[in-house]
Amino acid sequence: MLQVMAAFASYLDVPEEHLQEHRASPSFQHAGDGTRQDTVQIHSGKEKPDRAFAAVYYRDYWFWIDDSDLRTKRALTAVMFFFTLADTGTNEKLPLITIPAQ
């Protein structure tokens, strides 16, 4: 799961301020021309997005997936599904109800 999350995060539009302060690693966007494929796009900016499928406010920046980006929405849904499959839950005992029989 960690490897899937790292791969997903590598397509993040990292704010320049975060790169300069060494708070984040460069993504494929900063790797040079021709190396980034149009697969997953996670945008960032100071203003709250108008048309976001999912958005998170973190350290004075908004990070979001555009609502019209079907490919990225599908990828995020798959990652969330994998998390659901990986969640084993707890082994708590459910209450036992006994019903008297005549």
N, C-alpha and C positions, 0 to 999 in steps of 0.2 A: 504494500500500500504506500509506503514511503517513497518508493521509486516512481510510482504512478503520480503521486502528488508533486514530486520534484520535476517530472517531465511536464506536467500540466503548468506548473509555475514558471517554467522556462520560457513561456510565451507571454509573460506579463510585460506590459508597458511600464518599465521601472522609471519613476520620476528622477530627473537629473540630480535633484537635490539629495535624494537618497543614495545615489551613486557617489556623489562628491563627499558625503559624510560617512561613506563605507557602511551604510546600514543595510545594503542589499547588494547582491551580485548582479552583474550585467546579464541580460537575457539575450536571446537570439537577435533581438532588435538591434543591439549594440555590437553584434559580431561582424557586421559588414554586409555589403550588398550581395544578394543572391544566396545567402545562407538560410534565411528564414522562409519557411513555406507558409502559405496561407492556410493554416490548419486551425489553430486556436488563437483567438485574439482577446486579451483581457486589457481593457483600457484603464488609464488613470488620468486624474486631473483635479484641480482645486474646486471646481464647480460641481454641484450635485447633478448627475445625469438625468435627462428628461425621459429617455426611453430605455430603461435598463431592465433586463430580465432578472438580474441579480446584482446588488450593489452593496459595498461595504465601505464605511468611513473609517480610515485608519491613519493616524499621525498626520492630520491636516490634509489628507488626500482622499479622494473617492476612487475606488477600484470597481469596475463594473464590466458586465457582459452585455452588449447591445441586444435589444429584444429582436432585432431583425437578423441577427447572426445565427442562422440555424445550425451550422456546423459546430460552433462553440457551445451552443445550448445543448446539443446532442452529446457532446463530449462531457460537459458538466453533469448532465443527467446520468451518464454511464459511470462517472466517478462516484456520484452519490449512491448509485445502485451497488457498486462494489463495496462501499462503506456499509451499506445495509447488509450485504451478504457476510461481511467480515465481522459484524457485530454479533457476538455469540450470546450476549445478555448475561444475566446472573443466574445462578442456580438456587434461587430462593424457593422455599417451599410455599405452595399456595395453601390457603386455609382449607381445612378438611371439614366438610359438613356431613354429619351423620343424620340419616332420616330413620326414625324408628319404624319398624315394620310390624304389622299385627299378624 
